[in-house]
Amino acid sequence: MKMTKILLTGLLALSTVTLSKMEYTGDKYLGKEVITNLDVADLESGKVYEFYFQGVENSLGRPWYIPVTVIKGENAGKKFLINSGVHGNELNPILTSYKVKENLNPKNVNGTVTIVHGMNVSGLLNNTRGYKFGGNSESTSDLNRQMDAGKTSVADQKYSTLTWQNLLSKNADKVIDLHTSGKGSEFPLFVYADFRNSEIKKMAELTGADVVKLDSGEKGSVETSFVDIGVPSITFELGASETQQADIVARAVDGVLNNLIDSKNLIGKEIKTSKDTFYGNSWSRVRAEKGGYVENKVKIMDNVKEGDLMFIQYDSFGNIVQEYKSPNSGVVVSIKDYPYSEPGDSLGRVIEYDAKEKEQVLKK
Ligand SMILES: [Zn+2]
């Protein structure tokens, strides 16, 4: 009897160890608990948590700390993850992450909603898209191409691998990764979604985006790394980088909340989004062929026909050196808004629905 009791106690202790997966350093940073591993299943229900996730050390020998909120509802439910700032110069997503959080509390949330408020701390600090290496290095590295690569020899690799393995990958049944267009160009409210998966299609529809691109993904991105492990995920592009756009942020918040409501992570009624969404599966890029100032003759979301004038390029004296026409008929989905351009620069993209496309098909 006694032996059984000892054995049982031992087994219980052992099972507690295997189940308990939150890892705390024991330190606090700016009043918040510092963690090296997040497992939302291991957190007590009915609370809001604000942690600093301790990532890689920077060149001063101090860790990068990633701010992460977990809202764990009083009632059970699924795990929803909202990530922002894997690209450090994309700032509408950070504000969106704060405003989504304002709508959530343990009483109206079921299960857990985890919000990462700016994953690429080094990029955010330096206003760079990629992870900015320390010391005297001028280099950056795109974390959103190597999330699940599992490499750890260089700082950027270690950063993405640690974040993927210990912060993101285990805490999600559904994921929205928030982005913007690249530096010097603009998107509307725009979604990349892999329509081979019907749950992902539904997620995209719930965003109320201006344009959804049916897209098979980008290896190593947050979105595709999740899709590859069977977790439905979309990339949600919120306008332009390096700025804040109130209208875009407000609509993005609605799009995220709609997804939380649909997945039953948030108690509430679906928010009506007034916009008509354009669904495309193919786009063509217009690239500069010469150097010089480019004047835009079209706007985001304009409908264009093949051959319509899109851009005019001038030489240093104001003489027209090149005209750029639309390569296809569709919707203008991205525009370079920084005027000076050299050969090869992307000036804009026109998206269309190509019925001949086999992989990404619009199913009703
Ligand atoms: Zn991005």
Boltz pocket constraint, residues with backbone or C-beta under 6 A from the ligand:
constraints:
  - pocket:
      binder: B
      contacts: [[A, 87], [A, 90], [A, 178], [A, 179], [A, 180], [A, 181]]
      max_distance: 6.0
